[in-house]
Amino acid sequence: MAEASNATWLARLEDPASGPLVVYKPISGERPLWDFPDGTLAGRERAAHLLSELGGWCLIPRTILREGPRGPGMVQDWIGELDGDPDSVVHIIRVGDDPEGLIPVLRATDEAGRPLLVAHEDASDVRALSVLDCVLNNTDRKGAHAFRCAGQLYAVDHGLTFHAEPKLRTVLWGWAGKPLPDKEIERLSALRAALESDAERASELRSYLTPIEHAALLDRVRELLGTGRHPEPDGAWPAIPWPPI
């Protein structure tokens, strides 16, 4: 997958002709990042999946760590077109000039100077993803990283997550400052209890993070529960990833 910033392959398990498709990101193909010096991107991808499951969001495709042709790495279920139908995948971000039914996030201009509007869906599962990203401290929620396939919302590409410092960058700012829905409060409460336990998946998640990163993760969950509101950009860090799409 040549457009990826790190080594990424679309692969098959078992039978090379008909086995299930997966995304394979070997640790050997990861480029060093000065602001993520600890652990691996593959480990953070696995940790993000575990956290999504622990909190009941279940928005990140099944993600495991295993050996592959280029060594150990992340292997994730491939979510893509169904039966070659490009309309089976629908992105939750739209770019245009008609925000009807959408929440505007960013105004921009194209190469000809014409105004454009970046907006996202106003849907409960998209809102849930925005909360999950806050917990993950996702620093790279681009529009292409969240989409629907057969109506189900999926989120991918979570290597740049779990930093101990606030680094949230996302295109899903539509609910900034608004009260969290009751369902999200329930999920956050369940996640806090799970993270504070010795449950198997919580222990595995902890193994991919430094002690400081895990403490910061718990702090983010507690802060969201304490304020009961979606966070707002604080101006200390770019709020939108680049490119946003």
Backbone torsions as a table, in degrees:
resi	resn	phi	psi	omega
1	MET	NA	90.9	-166.9
2	ALA	-65.9	-22.7	-177.5
3	GLU	-78.5	-10.9	-178.3
4	ALA	-72.4	148.0	-178.3
5	SER	-79.6	-19.9	173.9
6	ASN	-123.8	163.8	-177.3
7	ALA	-56.9	121.7	-176.5
8	THR	-141.9	131.2	178.7
9	TRP	-123.6	144.1	164.4
10	LEU	-91.0	121.2	-170.4
11	ALA	-133.5	173.6	173.9
12	ARG	-122.0	146.9	173.9
13	LEU	-90.9	142.8	175.9
14	GLU	62.6	-105.6	-175.3
15	ASP	-71.2	118.2	-177.5
16	PRO	-67.6	-12.0	-179.8
17	ALA	-98.5	-33.8	-172.5
18	SER	-135.3	2.8	179.9
19	GLY	-66.2	162.0	-179.6
20	PRO	-62.5	140.6	179.9
21	LEU	-77.3	141.9	177.4
22	VAL	-141.6	161.8	169.5
23	VAL	-99.8	128.6	-177.0
24	TYR	-119.5	120.0	178.4
25	LYS	-122.4	98.3	-178.6
26	PRO	-72.6	144.0	178.1
27	ILE	-60.9	-33.0	-179.4
28	SER	-63.0	-19.6	-179.4
29	GLY	-99.1	8.7	179.9
30	GLU	-81.1	132.3	174.6
31	ARG	-83.2	134.6	179.5
32	PRO	-60.7	141.0	178.5
33	LEU	-121.7	128.3	-176.1
34	TRP	-64.8	-31.4	-176.2
35	ASP	-94.8	-0.4	173.0
36	PHE	-130.6	66.9	-172.9
37	PRO	-78.3	-17.0	-173.6
38	ASP	-102.9	148.0	176.2
39	GLY	68.4	-158.6	-179.6
40	THR	-132.9	156.6	175.4
41	LEU	-64.6	-36.9	178.3
42	ALA	-61.2	-42.0	178.2
43	GLY	-63.8	-37.2	178.5
44	ARG	-69.6	-34.6	175.5
45	GLU	-61.9	-45.0	178.3
46	ARG	-64.6	-42.2	180.0
47	ALA	-63.0	-38.7	179.3
48	ALA	-64.0	-41.2	177.0
49	HIS	-62.6	-45.2	179.7
50	LEU	-60.0	-43.0	-178.9
51	LEU	-65.5	-41.2	178.0
52	SER	-59.3	-38.7	179.2
53	GLU	-73.7	-42.0	-178.6
54	LEU	-61.2	-36.7	-179.1
55	GLY	-86.7	-4.9	179.2
56	GLY	83.0	11.3	177.1
57	TRP	-75.2	-45.2	176.0
58	CYS	53.8	47.2	-177.9
59	LEU	-107.8	-11.9	-177.2
60	ILE	-102.3	125.6	-179.3
61	PRO	-55.1	155.1	179.9
62	ARG	-50.6	128.1	-174.4
63	THR	-134.5	126.5	178.8
64	ILE	-131.6	169.7	171.2
65	LEU	-109.1	133.0	179.8
66	ARG	-161.7	168.9	176.9
67	GLU	-72.4	150.2	175.9
68	GLY	-148.3	-178.0	-177.9
69	PRO	-57.9	-28.1	179.6
70	ARG	-105.3	18.8	-179.6
71	GLY	100.9	-175.5	-178.6
72	PRO	-65.1	149.6	179.6
73	GLY	-175.3	-170.7	178.8
74	MET	-88.2	135.1	175.4
75	VAL	-127.0	125.2	-174.3
76	GLN	-131.2	140.0	175.2
77	ASP	-51.8	132.2	176.8
78	TRP	-78.6	125.5	175.1
79	ILE	-113.8	115.4	-176.8
80	GLY	-156.2	-158.0	-175.9
81	GLU	-58.6	141.9	176.7
82	LEU	-98.0	121.8	177.8
83	ASP	54.2	35.2	177.7
84	GLY	73.3	11.3	-178.8
85	ASP	-90.5	108.0	-177.7
86	PRO	-64.7	-22.4	-179.6
87	ASP	-78.5	-4.4	179.1
88	SER	-76.7	-14.3	175.7
89	VAL	-111.6	122.8	-178.3
90	VAL	-125.0	122.1	179.6
91	HIS	-81.0	144.0	-176.1
92	ILE	-82.4	-9.4	177.0
93	ILE	-100.9	135.5	176.6
94	ARG	-121.2	147.3	175.2
95	VAL	-122.5	124.3	-178.8
96	GLY	174.0	-151.4	-179.1
97	ASP	-128.3	12.8	-178.7
98	ASP	-124.5	99.4	-175.8
99	PRO	-86.2	11.9	-175.5
100	GLU	-57.1	125.3	179.8
101	GLY	78.3	1.6	-178.9
102	LEU	-121.0	165.3	177.3
103	ILE	-107.4	114.3	179.1
104	PRO	-64.1	141.4	179.8
105	VAL	-123.7	-40.8	-171.1
106	LEU	-146.1	131.1	173.4
107	ARG	-103.2	138.4	-176.7
108	ALA	-148.9	-176.1	174.6
109	THR	-130.7	151.1	177.4
110	ASP	-87.1	-172.6	-175.5
111	GLU	-65.3	-18.0	178.3
112	ALA	-96.8	5.0	179.5
113	GLY	83.4	7.8	179.6
114	ARG	-80.8	141.9	-176.9
115	PRO	-69.6	141.6	176.0
116	LEU	-131.1	155.8	179.0
117	LEU	-128.2	128.1	173.7
118	VAL	-100.2	123.3	-176.4
119	ALA	-140.1	159.3	177.9
120	HIS	-126.6	164.2	-178.8
121	GLU	-60.9	146.5	173.2
122	ASP	-101.3	82.8	-174.6
123	ALA	-138.5	151.4	-175.2
124	SER	-64.1	-36.1	-179.6
125	ASP	-73.9	-31.8	174.6
126	VAL	-67.3	-39.5	176.5
127	ARG	-62.5	-40.2	176.9
128	ALA	-61.4	-39.9	177.8
129	LEU	-63.3	-37.2	178.8
130	SER	-63.1	-34.6	176.8
131	VAL	-71.1	-43.7	177.3
132	LEU	-57.0	-42.5	179.4
133	ASP	-62.9	-36.0	176.9
134	CYS	-62.8	-42.7	179.9
135	VAL	-66.7	-42.5	179.5
136	LEU	-70.0	-17.4	-171.3
137	ASN	56.6	49.1	-175.9
138	ASN	-68.7	121.7	-177.8
139	THR	-100.1	12.6	-175.7
140	ASP	-153.6	48.4	177.2
141	ARG	-84.8	84.8	175.6
142	LYS	-82.9	164.5	-179.5
143	GLY	-62.4	-34.4	-177.8
144	ALA	-72.3	-10.1	-175.1
145	HIS	-93.4	6.8	178.6
146	ALA	-143.9	127.6	-173.0
147	PHE	-159.9	165.2	176.0
148	ARG	-105.5	140.2	172.7
149	CYS	-130.9	119.6	-174.6
150	ALA	53.8	36.3	176.7
151	GLY	86.7	-13.9	-178.5
152	GLN	-90.3	133.0	178.5
153	LEU	-80.7	134.2	176.9
154	TYR	-130.7	149.2	175.9
155	ALA	-129.8	136.1	-176.3
156	VAL	-134.3	171.0	175.0
157	ASP	69.4	78.0	-175.6
158	HIS	-122.0	33.9	177.6
159	GLY	-71.3	-30.4	-176.8
160	LEU	-98.6	70.0	-176.9
161	THR	-138.5	168.6	172.6
162	PHE	69.7	17.9	176.1
163	HIS	-63.1	146.5	-178.5
164	ALA	-71.9	-25.2	179.1
165	GLU	-94.5	150.3	178.7
166	PRO	-62.8	117.7	-177.9
167	LYS	-139.4	26.3	-175.8
168	LEU	-62.0	120.7	172.9
169	ARG	-131.2	121.2	-172.6
170	THR	-154.4	157.8	171.5
171	VAL	-94.9	4.0	-176.2
172	LEU	-104.7	60.1	-178.6
173	TRP	-96.5	9.3	-171.1
174	GLY	-59.7	-23.7	-177.5
175	TRP	-109.9	17.5	-177.2
176	ALA	-52.9	128.1	177.1
177	GLY	82.8	-6.8	-177.8
178	LYS	-88.1	154.8	179.4
179	PRO	-61.1	143.2	177.2
180	LEU	-70.9	139.4	174.8
181	PRO	-62.1	153.9	-180.0
182	ASP	-56.5	-38.0	-179.3
183	LYS	-61.4	-37.2	179.7
184	GLU	-72.5	-34.2	174.2
185	ILE	-61.5	-42.3	177.9
186	GLU	-61.8	-44.0	-179.5
187	ARG	-64.3	-43.8	-179.7
188	LEU	-64.1	-38.9	178.6
189	SER	-65.1	-42.8	177.9
190	ALA	-64.4	-39.4	179.7
191	LEU	-66.0	-44.2	178.4
192	ARG	-57.0	-45.7	179.1
193	ALA	-62.1	-40.3	-179.3
194	ALA	-67.0	-43.6	-178.2
195	LEU	-66.1	-28.6	-179.8
196	GLU	-86.8	0.2	-178.5
197	SER	-99.1	178.4	175.7
198	ASP	-104.5	23.6	179.3
199	ALA	-59.3	152.3	-173.2
200	GLU	-58.5	-48.3	-177.2
201	ARG	-68.9	-34.6	177.2
202	ALA	-66.7	-37.5	178.2
203	SER	-68.0	-39.6	177.6
204	GLU	-64.3	-45.0	178.1
205	LEU	-55.5	-44.8	-179.0
206	ARG	-59.5	-31.6	-176.1
207	SER	-68.8	-19.2	-179.1
208	TYR	-91.5	-7.0	-176.4
209	LEU	-116.6	156.9	171.1
210	THR	-77.1	160.2	177.1
211	PRO	-55.4	-36.7	179.6
212	ILE	-67.6	-40.7	179.4
213	GLU	-66.0	-39.9	179.3
214	HIS	-67.3	-39.8	177.5
215	ALA	-63.3	-39.9	178.7
216	ALA	-66.3	-36.5	176.2
217	LEU	-59.6	-48.3	177.9
218	LEU	-62.1	-39.1	178.7
219	ASP	-62.3	-39.5	179.8
220	ARG	-64.7	-41.2	178.4
221	VAL	-63.8	-46.0	-179.8
222	ARG	-64.3	-37.2	179.8
223	GLU	-66.9	-42.6	177.9
224	LEU	-61.7	-41.3	177.6
225	LEU	-67.5	-34.9	-179.0
226	GLY	-70.2	-42.6	-179.3
227	THR	-82.8	-31.7	-177.5
228	GLY	67.6	20.2	-176.6
229	ARG	-135.5	153.6	170.4
230	HIS	-64.5	139.4	178.3
231	PRO	-69.8	164.3	176.8
232	GLU	-121.2	152.6	175.4
233	PRO	-58.4	137.5	-177.3
234	ASP	-102.5	-2.0	178.1
235	GLY	82.4	-8.5	-178.4
236	ALA	-84.9	-10.2	-175.2
237	TRP	-150.0	141.7	178.1
238	PRO	-54.2	129.6	-173.4
239	ALA	-84.6	-21.9	-176.6
240	ILE	-115.5	131.2	176.6
241	PRO	-70.3	159.8	178.6
242	TRP	-127.1	130.0	-6.9
243	PRO	-71.7	153.7	-177.0
244	PRO	-70.8	-22.2	-178.2
245	ILE	-101.9	NA	NA
